[in-house]
Amino acid sequence: MRSRRAIMRTVAGLSLWVAVAGLATGCGQAGSQRPTHFQARKPLKIGYSVYDLKDPYWQSYANGIHAEAAKLGIGVVQADQQSSELAEVTTSQDLINQGISALIVSPVEPAALTAIEDDAHARKIPVIIGDVGAVGKYDAFVQSANTGGGALAARYLIGRLENRPGTKQIGVISLSPGNVSGVLRVNGFRGELAEHHDFRIVSTLSGNDEVEGGFTVAQDMLISHPDLAGIFAANDSEAEGAVQALAQQGRNGARNPIVVGFNGDAPALALIQQHQMAATVIQNPIGQGRTAVRAAIALLHGQRVAFTQPASRTIDFPVRLYVGGSPQGG
């Protein structure tokens, strides 16, 4: 399926602040109370608790984990959170109880994992956070360059619209409240756009990570701001919904608002090839999944992990802009 389920939040706003602040500052607790060594149980199994397998991005992430594990002759036990914070905790705990040697989690709510991290470490199991955001005593964090990707999307919109006279009105479709990756993407986009006085963000609405949500809020934006010049959606499902809203309202021609997404999902790439969507920021979920497995194995065997940000135990993956034909470097 191409849509992403809406996320129901039970953690208060403070949890979001902690998660975002922790990611931005390298999560100050990352080095505390971590085992000096881990235990590689036999047969070697990795547990993966995935955000939501209905989403193409997480399908690709899981594929990367399975592919690298198969290459190394390692078993994988997988559980689907289905966009539920409660399931994030329960599935992770269940995986730990199944005798895994390493835990990889792509969390709905990063701040909800701290007790899981403690329990895993008590059993000498390393915890690798696969994208979204990391808080607490994790052992490695694999992520896309989300802030830079948001800035890349803004630079593309600026380049496409700079010759249009007057103030260019831009709409932003954010991810569901609490999604740390979405916060970083929107912040990167806003920061870059703020450098250009003739661009103004006139609406920021959450599309709850899904096609239907993107469609609904894009409709609202187009009605409230008929002169909208562009839309940045923080994921491709929302961007696809925005494209559908444009088509329904017959917004065609040179002054049609251009849509830029984020992820590199197959449906978005097809829309770009069909000239219905302008661009998307491409991530590499398969590569990230493979890297998460390699980090887990290195930790289990006491080997060096090639962190790009050692202080926060982070491995950054570059992103690229796709405008039809071939990706462009950030």
ZIMO-V572559 format. One record per residue. N is the residue number from 1. RES is the residue in one letter. PHI is phi as a letter, one per 30 degrees, with the letter a starting at -180 (* if undefined). Layout:
N,RES,PHI
N,RES,PHI
//
This chain:
1,M,*
2,R,c
3,S,c
4,R,c
5,R,d
6,A,d
7,I,c
8,M,c
9,R,c
10,T,c
11,V,d
12,A,d
13,G,e
14,L,d
15,S,d
16,L,d
17,W,d
18,V,d
19,A,d
20,V,d
21,A,d
22,G,d
23,L,d
24,A,d
25,T,c
26,G,i
27,C,h
28,G,e
29,Q,d
30,A,e
31,G,c
32,S,c
33,Q,h
34,R,c
35,P,e
36,T,d
37,H,a
38,F,c
39,Q,c
40,A,d
41,R,d
42,K,c
43,P,d
44,L,d
45,K,b
46,I,c
47,G,c
48,Y,b
49,S,c
50,V,c
51,Y,e
52,D,a
53,L,d
54,K,d
55,D,c
56,P,e
57,Y,d
58,W,d
59,Q,d
60,S,d
61,Y,d
62,A,d
63,N,e
64,G,d
65,I,d
66,H,d
67,A,d
68,E,d
69,A,d
70,A,d
71,K,e
72,L,c
73,G,i
74,I,c
75,G,d
76,V,b
77,V,c
78,Q,b
79,A,b
80,D,c
81,Q,d
82,Q,h
83,S,i
84,S,c
85,E,d
86,L,d
87,A,d
88,E,e
89,V,d
90,T,d
91,T,d
92,S,d
93,Q,d
94,D,d
95,L,d
96,I,e
97,N,d
98,Q,d
99,G,i
100,I,d
101,S,c
102,A,b
103,L,c
104,I,c
105,V,b
106,S,c
107,P,d
108,V,d
109,E,b
110,P,e
111,A,d
112,A,d
113,L,c
114,T,d
115,A,d
116,I,d
117,E,d
118,D,d
119,D,d
120,A,e
121,H,d
122,A,d
123,R,c
124,K,i
125,I,c
126,P,d
127,V,c
128,I,c
129,I,c
130,G,c
131,D,i
132,V,i
133,G,l
134,A,b
135,V,b
136,G,j
137,K,c
138,Y,d
139,D,c
140,A,a
141,F,b
142,V,c
143,Q,b
144,S,d
145,A,d
146,N,d
147,T,d
148,G,d
149,G,d
150,G,d
151,A,d
152,L,d
153,A,d
154,A,d
155,R,d
156,Y,d
157,L,d
158,I,d
159,G,d
160,R,d
161,L,c
162,E,d
163,N,d
164,R,d
165,P,d
166,G,i
167,T,d
168,K,d
169,Q,d
170,I,b
171,G,c
172,V,b
173,I,c
174,S,d
175,L,d
176,S,d
177,P,e
178,G,j
179,N,d
180,V,d
181,S,e
182,G,d
183,V,d
184,L,d
185,R,d
186,V,d
187,N,d
188,G,d
189,F,d
190,R,d
191,G,d
192,E,d
193,L,d
194,A,d
195,E,d
196,H,b
197,H,d
198,D,c
199,F,c
200,R,b
201,I,d
202,V,c
203,S,a
204,T,b
205,L,b
206,S,d
207,G,c
208,N,h
209,D,i
210,E,b
211,V,e
212,E,d
213,G,d
214,G,d
215,F,d
216,T,d
217,V,d
218,A,d
219,Q,e
220,D,d
221,M,d
222,L,d
223,I,d
224,S,d
225,H,b
226,P,d
227,D,c
228,L,e
229,A,c
230,G,a
231,I,b
232,F,c
233,A,c
234,A,d
235,N,b
236,D,d
237,S,d
238,E,d
239,A,d
240,E,e
241,G,d
242,A,d
243,V,d
244,Q,d
245,A,d
246,L,d
247,A,d
248,Q,d
249,Q,c
250,G,i
251,R,d
252,N,c
253,G,j
254,A,d
255,R,c
256,N,d
257,P,e
258,I,c
259,V,c
260,V,b
261,G,c
262,F,a
263,N,k
264,G,j
265,D,d
266,A,e
267,P,d
268,A,d
269,L,d
270,A,d
271,L,d
272,I,d
273,Q,d
274,Q,d
275,H,i
276,Q,c
277,M,b
278,A,d
279,A,a
280,T,b
281,V,d
282,I,d
283,Q,c
284,N,b
285,P,d
286,I,d
287,G,d
288,Q,d
289,G,d
290,R,d
291,T,d
292,A,d
293,V,d
294,R,d
295,A,d
296,A,d
297,I,d
298,A,d
299,L,d
300,L,d
301,H,c
302,G,i
303,Q,c
304,R,d
305,V,c
306,A,d
307,F,d
308,T,d
309,Q,b
310,P,e
311,A,d
312,S,c
313,R,h
314,T,c
315,I,c
316,D,c
317,F,c
318,P,d
319,V,c
320,R,b
321,L,c
322,Y,c
323,V,b
324,G,j
325,G,j
326,S,b
327,P,d
328,Q,c
329,G,d
330,G,d
//
